[in-house]
Each structure stands twice: as C-alpha cells, then as structure tokens.
Amino acid sequence: MAIHYAGGMTSPEGPAPDRTAGLEQLREQLSDLALVVARQTRTIERLVDAAKSPPATAVADVPLLVDLFALYTDAATCAVSASEADRPAFELLRAGLERLIVGRGGAVVAPPPGADFDARTMEAVDVRPVTDTAADRTVAEVLRPGLVAGERSVRPAAVVVLRIS
C-alpha cells in the first residue's frame, strides 16, 4: 500500500519520520524489558540462596528447647546415680534428648577438659591454679552443661577454669 506525501512523493513502507520514531520507541521498550529481566534474575538468585541456607531468624522454639534441656540434665543426673543395670537406659534417653535438641536448632554445651574457655557460652564458677602456660584459661571440668539456641546462649555451661597462679 502506497502512502502519498505532500508534493506527490510516496513510500511503500510508510512515512520515514514515523518509522524512525517507532524504532526509537521499540529500542526504549527493549531496554526497559532488559532491566526488568535483570532485576527479576537477581531476585530469583536471592530467593534460591535464601532457600539453600535458612536465615538465622528461623531460630528454634526456645521454650521447647529449655524443657528438652531440663529433661536432658535430669536424664544425665539419673545416669550417674542409677544402678549399673539402669545406667545404659538413662544414657540412651540422654543421647536421644540431645538429638532432639540439636534437631530443633539447639546445642548442648559440654566442653571437654582442655578446651578454651568461651565467655559467650560458659560461666566460670570456680578457678583452679595451674603452672602450665598452655593450660591457662582452659576448662578443667564441666559442672553443669549449657544450652545454645541458634546464636544465643540460653543457659551457660558451669565450668571450672584453669588459671596461672
């Protein structure tokens, strides 16, 4: 279809000024679309990363962990004071409760002797003198285990700490 211009000129594709404006508009729309796709790609990547590692705000149910920890300490006490025949049953109960605590986002704090003292998760209830500099500020023994929920220390472990005298 031919279009007639003033002065008798025709163009088989339409007027030249309108075609240039249309191409410029198409270029702007493609540029805008590219920005939208890039933004959506970044959002999808953030969502995938978040799904791979749950956020720290998804902390465990602290009251439930405290109750499980109380049962854990009771089972540990019973295992120590029980008869030889009953001791394995209480040890199994204690181990099962610890697995429940860990599965719910908590951790039992029971550092082995010689571990470095960590004031964030431990409480020094007694100090023993030591002459060995390598043993300075390390755990001598655990008097009571502690509980950590996520990054938060709910109940510090009661420990005896070695210090140079």
C-alpha positions as CSV (number, residue, x, y, z in Angstrom):
1,M,0.0,0.0,0.0
2,A,1.5,3.3,-1.0
3,I,1.2,6.4,1.1
4,H,1.1,9.8,-0.6
5,Y,3.1,12.7,0.8
6,A,2.6,16.4,0.2
7,G,4.3,17.2,-3.1
8,G,3.3,13.8,-4.6
9,M,6.0,11.6,-3.0
10,T,5.1,8.1,-1.9
11,S,6.7,5.5,0.2
12,P,5.9,1.8,0.1
13,E,6.7,1.3,3.8
14,G,5.1,4.4,5.2
15,P,6.4,7.8,6.2
16,A,10.0,7.9,7.1
17,P,9.7,10.2,10.2
18,D,7.1,7.9,11.8
19,R,9.3,4.8,11.2
20,T,12.3,6.4,13.0
21,A,10.2,7.4,16.0
22,G,8.7,3.9,16.1
23,L,12.2,2.3,16.1
24,E,13.3,4.6,18.9
25,Q,10.2,3.7,20.9
26,L,10.9,0.0,20.3
27,R,14.5,0.4,21.4
28,E,13.4,2.1,24.7
29,Q,10.9,-0.7,25.3
30,L,13.6,-3.4,24.8
31,S,15.9,-1.5,27.1
32,D,13.2,-1.3,29.8
33,L,12.5,-5.0,29.3
34,A,16.1,-5.9,29.7
35,L,16.2,-4.0,33.0
36,V,13.1,-5.8,34.3
37,V,14.6,-9.2,33.3
38,A,17.9,-8.4,35.0
39,R,16.1,-7.3,38.2
40,Q,13.9,-10.5,38.2
41,T,17.1,-12.6,37.7
42,R,18.7,-11.0,40.8
43,T,15.6,-11.6,42.8
44,I,15.4,-15.2,41.8
45,E,19.0,-15.7,42.7
46,R,18.5,-14.2,46.1
47,L,15.5,-16.4,46.7
48,V,17.5,-19.5,45.7
49,D,20.3,-18.6,48.0
50,A,17.9,-18.0,50.9
51,A,16.2,-21.4,50.3
52,K,19.6,-23.1,50.4
53,S,20.5,-21.7,53.8
54,P,17.7,-20.9,56.2
55,P,18.1,-17.5,57.8
56,A,19.3,-17.0,61.4
57,T,15.9,-15.6,62.2
58,A,14.4,-19.1,61.9
59,V,15.7,-19.8,65.4
60,A,14.4,-22.8,67.3
61,D,11.5,-22.7,69.7
62,V,13.4,-21.6,72.9
63,P,10.8,-22.6,75.5
64,L,10.7,-26.1,74.0
65,L,14.5,-26.3,73.9
66,V,14.6,-25.2,77.6
67,D,12.1,-28.0,78.5
68,L,14.1,-30.6,76.5
69,F,17.3,-29.4,78.1
70,A,15.8,-29.8,81.6
71,L,14.9,-33.4,80.7
72,Y,18.4,-33.9,79.3
73,T,20.0,-32.8,82.5
74,D,17.6,-35.0,84.6
75,A,18.5,-38.0,82.4
76,A,22.2,-37.3,82.8
77,T,21.9,-37.0,86.6
78,C,19.9,-40.3,86.7
79,A,22.5,-42.0,84.5
80,V,25.2,-41.0,87.0
81,S,23.3,-42.1,90.1
82,A,21.5,-45.1,88.7
83,S,22.5,-48.7,89.2
84,E,24.7,-50.4,86.7
85,A,21.7,-52.2,85.2
86,D,19.7,-48.9,84.7
87,R,22.6,-46.7,83.7
88,P,22.5,-47.6,79.9
89,A,18.8,-46.8,79.7
90,F,19.3,-43.3,81.1
91,E,22.3,-42.8,78.8
92,L,20.2,-43.7,75.8
93,L,17.5,-41.3,77.0
94,R,20.0,-38.6,77.5
95,A,21.5,-39.2,74.0
96,G,18.0,-39.2,72.4
97,L,17.1,-35.9,74.1
98,E,20.4,-34.4,72.9
99,R,19.5,-35.4,69.3
100,L,16.1,-33.8,69.7
101,I,17.7,-30.6,71.0
102,V,20.1,-30.5,68.0
103,G,17.3,-31.3,65.6
104,R,15.3,-28.3,66.9
105,G,18.2,-25.8,66.3
106,G,19.8,-26.0,69.7
107,A,23.1,-27.4,71.0
108,V,24.3,-28.8,74.4
109,V,27.4,-27.0,75.6
110,A,29.7,-29.5,77.4
111,P,33.3,-28.6,76.5
112,P,35.9,-31.4,77.1
113,P,38.7,-30.8,79.6
114,G,41.4,-28.7,78.0
115,A,39.0,-26.7,75.7
116,D,39.5,-22.9,75.6
117,F,37.1,-21.1,77.9
118,D,34.4,-19.2,76.0
119,A,32.7,-16.5,78.0
120,R,29.8,-16.4,75.5
121,T,28.7,-20.0,76.3
122,M,30.3,-20.8,79.6
123,E,30.3,-19.4,83.1
124,A,33.4,-19.9,85.3
125,V,32.1,-21.0,88.7
126,D,35.5,-21.9,90.1
127,V,39.1,-21.3,89.2
128,R,42.0,-23.8,89.8
129,P,45.6,-22.7,89.8
130,V,47.9,-24.2,87.2
131,T,51.6,-23.7,86.4
132,D,51.5,-24.8,82.8
133,T,51.0,-21.7,80.5
134,A,49.4,-23.9,77.8
135,A,46.6,-24.8,80.2
136,D,45.9,-21.2,81.2
137,R,42.2,-20.2,80.7
138,T,41.1,-23.7,79.7
139,V,38.3,-25.8,81.0
140,A,39.2,-28.2,83.9
141,E,35.8,-29.8,84.2
142,V,32.1,-29.2,83.4
143,L,29.9,-29.0,86.5
144,R,26.7,-28.4,84.5
145,P,26.2,-28.4,80.7
146,G,24.8,-25.4,78.9
147,L,22.3,-24.7,76.2
148,V,22.7,-22.6,73.0
149,A,19.7,-21.9,70.7
150,G,20.9,-20.6,67.3
151,E,23.4,-17.9,68.1
152,R,22.0,-17.2,71.5
153,S,23.3,-18.7,74.8
154,V,20.2,-19.6,76.7
155,R,22.0,-21.2,79.7
156,P,25.8,-21.0,80.0
157,A,27.7,-24.2,81.0
158,A,29.0,-24.0,84.5
159,V,32.7,-24.9,84.3
160,V,35.9,-24.9,86.4
161,V,38.7,-22.9,84.7
162,L,42.4,-23.3,85.0
163,R,44.4,-20.1,85.5
164,I,48.1,-19.5,86.1
165,S,48.6,-18.6,89.7
